[in-house]
């Protein structure tokens, strides 16, 4: 009985050793940097770094665009205020009595390229 127990114990140990050997091979292939999961993790890490740099560049560009847009908006508001003042001044200006072309006595003369005058 003791001999059978020893044989079963050795067989179990050999089975466990073989199972550990198979698992070690699978783990080695899994962590392989060329084809396995380790390579995928390394590639994703590089992509994350590249995307972080691209995001930082985009943020810098957006900040520059925001500053430029703020300056342009301020200029547009100043121009709008000046235009409002000009329109208000135009409405307040008194109408001139005899300065309009309809009431003028002068004849309009046109000059052609050859220098001929037509009245």
DSSP file (Angstrom, degrees, kcal/mol; ACC not computed):
  #  RESIDUE AA STRUCTURE BP1 BP2  ACC     N-H-->O    O-->H-N    N-H-->O    O-->H-N    TCO  KAPPA ALPHA  PHI   PSI    X-CA   Y-CA   Z-CA
    1    1 A X     >        0   0    0      0, 0.0     4,-2.0     0, 0.0     5,-0.1   0.000 360.0 360.0 360.0 -39.6    0.0    0.0    0.0
    2    2 A X  H  >  +     0   0    0      1,-0.2     4,-2.2     2,-0.2     5,-0.1   0.867 360.0  53.3 -64.8 -37.1    2.8    2.4    0.8
    3    3 A X  H  > S+     0   0    0      2,-0.2     4,-2.3     1,-0.2    -1,-0.2   0.900 108.5  49.0 -67.0 -40.2    4.5    1.6   -2.6
    4    4 A X  H  > S+     0   0    0      2,-0.2     4,-2.4     1,-0.2    -2,-0.2   0.891 110.7  51.0 -65.9 -39.5    1.3    2.5   -4.5
    5    5 A X  H  X S+     0   0    0     -4,-2.0     4,-2.1     2,-0.2    -2,-0.2   0.901 110.4  49.4 -65.0 -40.4    0.9    5.7   -2.5
    6    6 A X  H  X S+     0   0    0     -4,-2.2     4,-2.5     2,-0.2    -2,-0.2   0.905 110.9  49.6 -65.4 -40.6    4.5    6.6   -3.4
    7    7 A X  H  X S+     0   0    0     -4,-2.3     4,-2.5     2,-0.2    -2,-0.2   0.922 112.4  47.3 -64.3 -43.9    4.0    5.8   -7.1
    8    8 A X  H  X S+     0   0    0     -4,-2.4     4,-2.3     2,-0.2    -1,-0.2   0.875 111.6  51.8 -65.1 -36.5    0.8    8.0   -7.1
    9    9 A X  H  X S+     0   0    0     -4,-2.1     4,-2.2     2,-0.2    -2,-0.2   0.916 111.5  45.8 -66.1 -43.6    2.7   10.8   -5.3
   10   10 A X  H  X S+     0   0    0     -4,-2.5     4,-2.6     2,-0.2    -2,-0.2   0.899 112.6  51.3 -65.7 -40.7    5.6   10.7   -7.8
   11   11 A X  H  X S+     0   0    0     -4,-2.5     4,-2.3     2,-0.2    -2,-0.2   0.898 110.8  48.5 -63.9 -40.6    3.1   10.6  -10.8
   12   12 A X  H  X S+     0   0    0     -4,-2.3     4,-2.4     2,-0.2    -1,-0.2   0.901 111.6  49.2 -65.2 -40.7    1.2   13.6   -9.3
   13   13 A X  H  X S+     0   0    0     -4,-2.2     4,-2.4     2,-0.2    -2,-0.2   0.916 112.0  48.3 -65.6 -42.4    4.5   15.5   -8.9
   14   14 A X  H  X S+     0   0    0     -4,-2.6     4,-2.5     2,-0.2    -2,-0.2   0.894 111.6  50.4 -64.5 -39.4    5.5   14.7  -12.4
   15   15 A X  H  X S+     0   0    0     -4,-2.3     4,-2.3     2,-0.2    -2,-0.2   0.911 111.4  47.7 -63.4 -42.5    2.1   15.8  -13.7
   16   16 A X  H  X S+     0   0    0     -4,-2.4     4,-2.4     2,-0.2    -2,-0.2   0.892 111.7  50.8 -65.9 -39.3    2.4   19.1  -11.8
   17   17 A X  H  X S+     0   0    0     -4,-2.4     4,-2.3     2,-0.2    -2,-0.2   0.923 111.3  47.8 -63.9 -44.0    5.9   19.7  -13.1
   18   18 A X  H  X S+     0   0    0     -4,-2.5     4,-2.3     1,-0.2    -2,-0.2   0.909 111.6  50.5 -63.2 -41.1    4.8   19.1  -16.7
   19   19 A X  H  X S+     0   0    0     -4,-2.3     4,-2.5     2,-0.2    -2,-0.2   0.905 110.5  49.2 -63.0 -42.0    1.8   21.4  -16.2
   20   20 A X  H  X S+     0   0    0     -4,-2.4     4,-2.3     2,-0.2    -1,-0.2   0.887 109.7  52.6 -63.9 -39.0    4.2   24.1  -14.8
   21   21 A X  H  X S+     0   0    0     -4,-2.3     4,-1.8     2,-0.2    -2,-0.2   0.914 110.7  46.8 -63.0 -43.2    6.5   23.6  -17.8
   22   22 A X  H  X S+     0   0    0     -4,-2.3     4,-2.2     1,-0.2    -2,-0.2   0.919 112.7  49.4 -64.8 -44.0    3.5   24.1  -20.2
   23   23 A X  H  X S+     0   0    0     -4,-2.5     4,-2.6     1,-0.2    -2,-0.2   0.878 107.7  54.4 -63.8 -37.4    2.3   27.2  -18.3
   24   24 A X  H  X S+     0   0    0     -4,-2.3     4,-2.2     2,-0.2    -1,-0.2   0.902 108.7  49.2 -63.1 -40.8    5.9   28.7  -18.4
   25   25 A X  H  X S+     0   0    0     -4,-1.8     4,-2.2     2,-0.2    -2,-0.2   0.918 112.1  47.8 -64.2 -43.4    6.0   28.3  -22.2
   26   26 A X  H  X S+     0   0    0     -4,-2.2     4,-2.4     1,-0.2    -2,-0.2   0.918 112.0  49.6 -63.7 -42.7    2.6   30.0  -22.6
   27   27 A X  H  X S+     0   0    0     -4,-2.6     4,-2.1     2,-0.2    -1,-0.2   0.879 109.1  52.8 -64.1 -38.0    3.6   32.8  -20.3
   28   28 A X  H  < S+     0   0    0     -4,-2.2     4,-0.4     1,-0.2    -1,-0.2   0.924 112.5  44.2 -63.8 -44.2    6.8   33.3  -22.2
   29   29 A X  H >< S+     0   0    0     -4,-2.2     3,-0.7     1,-0.2    -2,-0.2   0.867 111.7  54.5 -67.3 -35.6    4.9   33.6  -25.5
   30   30 A X  H 3< S+     0   0    0     -4,-2.4     7,-2.0     1,-0.2     8,-1.2   0.887 112.8  41.7 -64.8 -39.7    2.3   35.9  -23.9
   31   31 A X  T 3< S+     0   0    0     -4,-2.1    -1,-0.2     6,-0.2    -2,-0.2   0.376  82.5 131.4 -90.4   3.3    4.9   38.3  -22.7
   32   32 A X    <>  -     0   0    0     -3,-0.7     7,-1.4    -4,-0.4     4,-0.9  -0.370  53.2-145.6 -60.2 130.7    7.0   38.2  -25.9
   33   33 A X  T  4 S+     0   0    0      5,-0.2    -1,-0.2     1,-0.2     9,-0.1   0.675  92.5  48.5 -74.7 -17.3    7.7   41.8  -27.0
   34   34 A X  T  4 S-     0   0    0      5,-0.1    -1,-0.2     6,-0.0    -2,-0.0   0.933 133.3  -1.0 -87.3 -52.0    7.5   41.0  -30.7
   35   35 A X  T  4 S+     0   0    0     -6,-0.1    -2,-0.1     4,-0.0    -6,-0.1   0.648 113.1  75.4-115.8 -20.6    4.3   39.0  -31.1
   36   36 A X  S  X S-     0   0    0     -4,-0.9     4,-1.4    -8,-0.1     3,-0.4   0.076  97.8 -77.9 -89.3-163.6    2.7   38.6  -27.7
   37   37 A X  H  > S+     0   0    0     -7,-2.0     4,-2.5     1,-0.2    -6,-0.2   0.797 123.7  64.0 -67.3 -30.4    0.7   40.8  -25.3
   38   38 A X  H  > S+     0   0    0     -8,-1.2     4,-2.3    -6,-0.3    -5,-0.2   0.893 102.8  49.3 -61.5 -39.5    3.9   42.5  -24.1
   39   39 A X  H  > S+     0   0    0     -7,-1.4     4,-2.6    -3,-0.4    -1,-0.2   0.890 110.3  50.5 -65.4 -39.5    4.4   43.9  -27.6
   40   40 A X  H  X S+     0   0    0     -4,-1.4     4,-2.5     2,-0.2    -2,-0.2   0.907 111.1  48.2 -65.4 -40.7    0.8   45.1  -27.7
   41   41 A X  H  X S+     0   0    0     -4,-2.5     4,-2.1     2,-0.2    -2,-0.2   0.908 112.4  49.1 -65.7 -41.2    1.2   46.9  -24.4
   42   42 A X  H  X S+     0   0    0     -4,-2.3     4,-2.0     2,-0.2    -2,-0.2   0.912 112.0  48.5 -64.3 -42.2    4.5   48.5  -25.5
   43   43 A X  H  X S+     0   0    0     -4,-2.6     4,-2.3     1,-0.2    -2,-0.2   0.910 111.8  49.0 -64.6 -42.1    2.9   49.7  -28.8
   44   44 A X  H  X S+     0   0    0     -4,-2.5     4,-2.3     1,-0.2    -1,-0.2   0.871 108.4  54.2 -65.5 -35.8   -0.1   51.1  -26.9
   45   45 A X  H  X S+     0   0    0     -4,-2.1     4,-2.0     2,-0.2    -1,-0.2   0.910 109.1  48.0 -63.8 -41.7    2.2   52.9  -24.5
   46   46 A X  H  X S+     0   0    0     -4,-2.0     4,-2.3     1,-0.2    -2,-0.2   0.911 111.4  50.6 -64.2 -42.0    4.0   54.5  -27.4
   47   47 A X  H  X S+     0   0    0     -4,-2.3     4,-2.6     1,-0.2    -2,-0.2   0.882 107.9  52.8 -64.4 -37.9    0.7   55.6  -28.9
   48   48 A X  H  X S+     0   0    0     -4,-2.3     4,-2.1     2,-0.2    -1,-0.2   0.915 109.4  49.2 -63.6 -42.0   -0.4   57.1  -25.6
   49   49 A X  H  X S+     0   0    0     -4,-2.0     4,-2.0     2,-0.2    -2,-0.2   0.918 112.2  48.1 -62.7 -43.1    2.8   59.1  -25.5
   50   50 A X  H  X S+     0   0    0     -4,-2.3     4,-2.5     1,-0.2    -2,-0.2   0.907 111.9  49.2 -63.9 -41.8    2.2   60.3  -29.0
   51   51 A X  H  X S+     0   0    0     -4,-2.6     4,-2.5     2,-0.2    -1,-0.2   0.861 108.4  54.0 -67.3 -34.4   -1.4   61.2  -28.4
   52   52 A X  H  X S+     0   0    0     -4,-2.1     4,-2.1     2,-0.2    -1,-0.2   0.916 110.5  46.5 -64.0 -42.5   -0.4   63.1  -25.2
   53   53 A X  H  X S+     0   0    0     -4,-2.0     4,-2.2     2,-0.2    -2,-0.2   0.909 112.7  49.7 -65.7 -41.7    2.1   65.2  -27.3
   54   54 A X  H  X S+     0   0    0     -4,-2.5     4,-2.4     1,-0.2    -2,-0.2   0.893 110.4  50.8 -64.1 -38.9   -0.5   65.8  -30.0
   55   55 A X  H  X S+     0   0    0     -4,-2.5     4,-2.3     2,-0.2    -1,-0.2   0.899 108.9  50.8 -65.6 -40.6   -3.0   66.9  -27.4
   56   56 A X  H  X S+     0   0    0     -4,-2.1     4,-2.2     2,-0.2    -2,-0.2   0.910 111.1  49.0 -63.7 -41.2   -0.6   69.3  -25.8
   57   57 A X  H  X S+     0   0    0     -4,-2.2     4,-2.3     1,-0.2    -2,-0.2   0.905 110.8  50.0 -63.5 -41.2    0.1   70.8  -29.3
   58   58 A X  H  X S+     0   0    0     -4,-2.4     4,-2.5     1,-0.2    -2,-0.2   0.885 109.6  51.2 -65.4 -38.1   -3.6   71.1  -30.0
   59   59 A X  H  X S+     0   0    0     -4,-2.3     4,-2.3     2,-0.2    -1,-0.2   0.911 110.2  49.0 -65.4 -41.5   -4.1   72.9  -26.6
   60   60 A X  H  X S+     0   0    0     -4,-2.2     4,-2.1     2,-0.2    -2,-0.2   0.915 112.7  48.1 -63.0 -42.2   -1.3   75.4  -27.4
   61   61 A X  H  X S+     0   0    0     -4,-2.3     4,-2.5     1,-0.2    -2,-0.2   0.902 110.8  50.9 -64.8 -40.8   -2.8   76.0  -30.8
   62   62 A X  H  X S+     0   0    0     -4,-2.5     4,-2.4     2,-0.2    -1,-0.2   0.885 108.6  51.7 -65.5 -38.0   -6.3   76.5  -29.3
   63   63 A X  H  X S+     0   0    0     -4,-2.3     4,-2.2     2,-0.2    -1,-0.2   0.914 110.8  48.3 -64.6 -41.3   -5.0   79.0  -26.7
   64   64 A X  H  X S+     0   0    0     -4,-2.1     4,-2.3     1,-0.2    -2,-0.2   0.907 112.3  48.6 -63.8 -41.6   -3.3   81.0  -29.5
   65   65 A X  H  X S+     0   0    0     -4,-2.5     4,-2.8     2,-0.2    -2,-0.2   0.880 109.5  53.1 -65.8 -37.2   -6.5   80.9  -31.5
   66   66 A X  H  X S+     0   0    0     -4,-2.4     4,-2.3     2,-0.2    -2,-0.2   0.920 110.0  47.4 -63.7 -43.8   -8.5   82.0  -28.5
   67   67 A X  H  X S+     0   0    0     -4,-2.2     4,-2.2     2,-0.2    -2,-0.2   0.924 113.7  47.7 -63.2 -43.8   -6.2   85.0  -27.9
   68   68 A X  H  X S+     0   0    0     -4,-2.3     4,-2.5     1,-0.2    -2,-0.2   0.912 112.0  49.7 -63.5 -42.5   -6.3   86.0  -31.6
   69   69 A X  H  X S+     0   0    0     -4,-2.8     4,-2.4     1,-0.2    -1,-0.2   0.875 109.0  52.5 -65.1 -37.1  -10.1   85.7  -31.7
   70   70 A X  H  X S+     0   0    0     -4,-2.3     4,-2.2     2,-0.2    -1,-0.2   0.913 110.5  47.7 -64.8 -42.1  -10.4   87.8  -28.5
   71   71 A X  H  X S+     0   0    0     -4,-2.2     4,-2.3     2,-0.2    -2,-0.2   0.925 113.1  48.0 -64.1 -43.8   -8.3   90.6  -30.1
   72   72 A X  H  X S+     0   0    0     -4,-2.5     4,-2.4     1,-0.2    -2,-0.2   0.884 110.6  51.6 -65.2 -37.3  -10.3   90.4  -33.3
   73   73 A X  H  X S+     0   0    0     -4,-2.4     4,-2.3     2,-0.2    -1,-0.2   0.909 109.3  50.0 -64.9 -41.6  -13.6   90.6  -31.4
   74   74 A X  H  X S+     0   0    0     -4,-2.2     4,-2.2     2,-0.2    -2,-0.2   0.912 111.2  49.1 -63.1 -41.9  -12.4   93.6  -29.5
   75   75 A X  H  X S+     0   0    0     -4,-2.3     4,-2.4     1,-0.2    -2,-0.2   0.907 110.9  50.5 -63.2 -40.9  -11.4   95.3  -32.8
   76   76 A X  H  X S+     0   0    0     -4,-2.4     4,-2.4     1,-0.2    -2,-0.2   0.891 109.5  50.5 -65.5 -38.7  -14.8   94.5  -34.3
   77   77 A X  H  X S+     0   0    0     -4,-2.3     4,-2.1     2,-0.2    -1,-0.2   0.902 110.9  49.1 -65.9 -39.9  -16.6   95.9  -31.2
   78   78 A X  H  X S+     0   0    0     -4,-2.2     4,-2.2     2,-0.2    -2,-0.2   0.912 111.9  48.8 -64.3 -41.7  -14.6   99.1  -31.5
   79   79 A X  H  X S+     0   0    0     -4,-2.4     4,-2.5     1,-0.2    -2,-0.2   0.893 109.6  52.4 -65.1 -38.6  -15.3   99.4  -35.2
   80   80 A X  H  X S+     0   0    0     -4,-2.4     4,-2.3     2,-0.2    -1,-0.2   0.897 108.9  50.1 -64.3 -39.5  -19.0   98.8  -34.5
   81   81 A X  H  X S+     0   0    0     -4,-2.1     4,-2.1     2,-0.2    -2,-0.2   0.911 110.9  49.0 -64.6 -41.4  -19.0  101.6  -31.9
   82   82 A X  H  X S+     0   0    0     -4,-2.2     4,-2.4     1,-0.2    -2,-0.2   0.911 111.1  50.1 -64.3 -41.0  -17.3  104.0  -34.4
   83   83 A X  H  X S+     0   0    0     -4,-2.5     4,-2.6     2,-0.2     5,-0.2   0.897 108.8  52.1 -64.2 -39.2  -19.9  103.1  -37.1
   84   84 A X  H  X S+     0   0    0     -4,-2.3     4,-2.4     1,-0.2    -1,-0.2   0.912 110.4  48.5 -62.5 -41.3  -22.7  103.7  -34.7
   85   85 A X  H  X S+     0   0    0     -4,-2.1     4,-2.6     2,-0.2    -2,-0.2   0.906 111.6  49.7 -64.7 -41.1  -21.3  107.1  -33.9
   86   86 A X  H  X S+     0   0    0     -4,-2.4     4,-2.1     2,-0.2    -2,-0.2   0.910 111.8  47.6 -64.8 -41.7  -20.9  107.9  -37.6
   87   87 A X  H  X S+     0   0    0     -4,-2.6     4,-2.0     2,-0.2    -2,-0.2   0.908 112.6  49.4 -65.7 -40.9  -24.5  106.9  -38.3
   88   88 A X  H  X S+     0   0    0     -4,-2.4     4,-1.6     1,-0.2    -2,-0.2   0.909 111.7  48.8 -64.4 -40.8  -25.8  108.9  -35.4
   89   89 A X  H  X S+     0   0    0     -4,-2.6     4,-0.9     1,-0.2    -1,-0.2   0.864 109.0  53.9 -66.3 -34.9  -23.8  111.9  -36.6
   90   90 A X  H  < S+     0   0    0     -4,-2.1     3,-0.3     1,-0.2    -1,-0.2   0.883 108.6  48.5 -66.5 -38.5  -25.1  111.5  -40.1
   91   91 A X  H  < S+     0   0    0     -4,-2.0    -1,-0.2     1,-0.2    -2,-0.2   0.820 111.5  50.3 -71.2 -30.1  -28.7  111.5  -38.9
   92   92 A X  H  < S+     0   0    0     -4,-1.6    -1,-0.2    -5,-0.2    -2,-0.2   0.638  85.8 106.2 -82.0 -14.3  -28.1  114.7  -36.8
   93   93 A X  S  < S-     0   0    0     -4,-0.9     2,-0.1    -3,-0.3     3,-0.1  -0.459  76.6-118.8 -69.0 130.9  -26.5  116.5  -39.7
   94   94 A X        -     0   0    0     -2,-0.2     2,-0.2     1,-0.1    -1,-0.1  -0.414  31.1-105.1 -71.0 147.5  -28.8  119.2  -41.1
   95   95 A X        -     0   0    0     -2,-0.1     2,-0.3     1,-0.1    -1,-0.1  -0.530  33.5-120.9 -72.9 134.6  -29.9  118.8  -44.7
   96   96 A X        -     0   0    0     -2,-0.2     4,-0.2     1,-0.1    -1,-0.1  -0.592  18.6-147.4 -78.3 136.5  -28.1  121.3  -47.1
   97   97 A X  S    S+     0   0    0     -2,-0.3     3,-0.3     1,-0.2    -1,-0.1   0.982  82.3   8.0 -72.9 -60.4  -30.5  123.5  -49.0
   98   98 A X  S    S+     0   0    0      1,-0.2    -1,-0.2     4,-0.0    -2,-0.0   0.234 103.3  89.9-111.7  14.6  -29.0  124.2  -52.4
   99   99 A X        +     0   0    0      5,-0.1    -1,-0.2     3,-0.0     2,-0.2   0.457  58.8 108.9 -91.6   0.1  -26.0  122.0  -52.5
  100  100 A X  S >> S-     0   0    0     -3,-0.3     3,-0.9    -4,-0.2     4,-0.6  -0.497  75.1-125.3 -78.5 148.3  -27.8  119.0  -54.0
  101  101 A X  T 34 S+     0   0    0      1,-0.2     3,-0.4     2,-0.2    -1,-0.1   0.765 106.5  64.1 -63.4 -25.4  -27.0  118.1  -57.7
  102  102 A X  T 34 S+     0   0    0      1,-0.2    -1,-0.2     3,-0.0    -4,-0.0   0.855 108.0  40.1 -67.9 -32.7  -30.7  118.2  -58.6
  103  103 A X  T <4 S+     0   0    0     -3,-0.9    -1,-0.2     2,-0.0    -2,-0.2   0.483  91.8 109.4 -95.3  -2.2  -30.9  121.9  -57.8
  104  104 A X     <  -     0   0    0     -4,-0.6    -5,-0.1    -3,-0.4    -3,-0.0  -0.474  58.7-150.0 -76.7 146.2  -27.6  122.9  -59.3
  105  105 A X        +     0   0    0     -2,-0.1    -1,-0.1     2,-0.1    -4,-0.0   0.629  63.4 108.2 -86.0 -17.0  -27.5  125.0  -62.5
  106  106 A X        -     0   0    0      1,-0.1     2,-0.3    -5,-0.0    -2,-0.1  -0.297  68.1-128.1 -68.1 144.8  -24.2  123.6  -63.7
  107  107 A X        -     0   0    0      1,-0.0     2,-0.4     0, 0.0    -1,-0.1  -0.715  21.3-121.7 -91.0 144.5  -24.2  121.2  -66.6
  108  108 A X        -     0   0    0     -2,-0.3     2,-0.4    11,-0.1    -1,-0.0  -0.714  26.7-158.2 -86.9 131.6  -22.4  117.9  -66.2
  109  109 A X        -     0   0    0     -2,-0.4     2,-0.4     8,-0.0    10,-0.2  -0.914   3.2-157.9-114.3 138.5  -19.6  117.3  -68.7
  110  110 A X  E     -A  118   0A   0      8,-1.3     8,-1.3    -2,-0.4     2,-0.5  -0.894   7.2-150.5-111.0 143.7  -18.2  113.9  -69.7
  111  111 A X  E     -A  117   0A   0     -2,-0.4     6,-0.2     6,-0.2     2,-0.1  -0.960   8.2-154.1-118.0 129.1  -14.8  113.5  -71.2
  112  112 A X    >   -     0   0    0      4,-1.5     3,-1.2    -2,-0.5     6,-0.0  -0.354  36.0 -96.1 -90.5 176.4  -14.0  110.7  -73.5
  113  113 A X  T 3  S+     0   0    0      1,-0.3    -1,-0.1     2,-0.1    -2,-0.0   0.833 121.0  56.3 -63.5 -33.5  -10.6  109.1  -74.1
  114  114 A X  T 3  S-     0   0    0      2,-0.1    -1,-0.3     1,-0.1     3,-0.1   0.552 116.6-108.7 -79.1  -6.9   -9.9  111.3  -77.2
  115  115 A X    <   +     0   0    0     -3,-1.2     2,-0.2     1,-0.3    -2,-0.1   0.480  68.8 146.3  93.5   2.1  -10.4  114.5  -75.3
  116  116 A X        -     0   0    0      1,-0.0    -4,-1.5    -5,-0.0     2,-0.4  -0.534  39.3-142.5 -73.2 136.8  -13.8  115.4  -77.0
  117  117 A X  E     -A  111   0A   0     -2,-0.2     2,-0.4    -6,-0.2    -6,-0.2  -0.852  14.0-168.2-104.3 137.7  -16.2  117.2  -74.7
  118  118 A X  E      A  110   0A   0     -8,-1.3    -8,-1.3    -2,-0.4    -2,-0.0  -0.988 360.0 360.0-123.3 131.4  -19.9  116.5  -74.8
  119  119 A X              0   0    0     -2,-0.4   -11,-0.1   -10,-0.2    -1,-0.1   0.430 360.0 360.0 -95.2 360.0  -22.3  118.8  -73.0
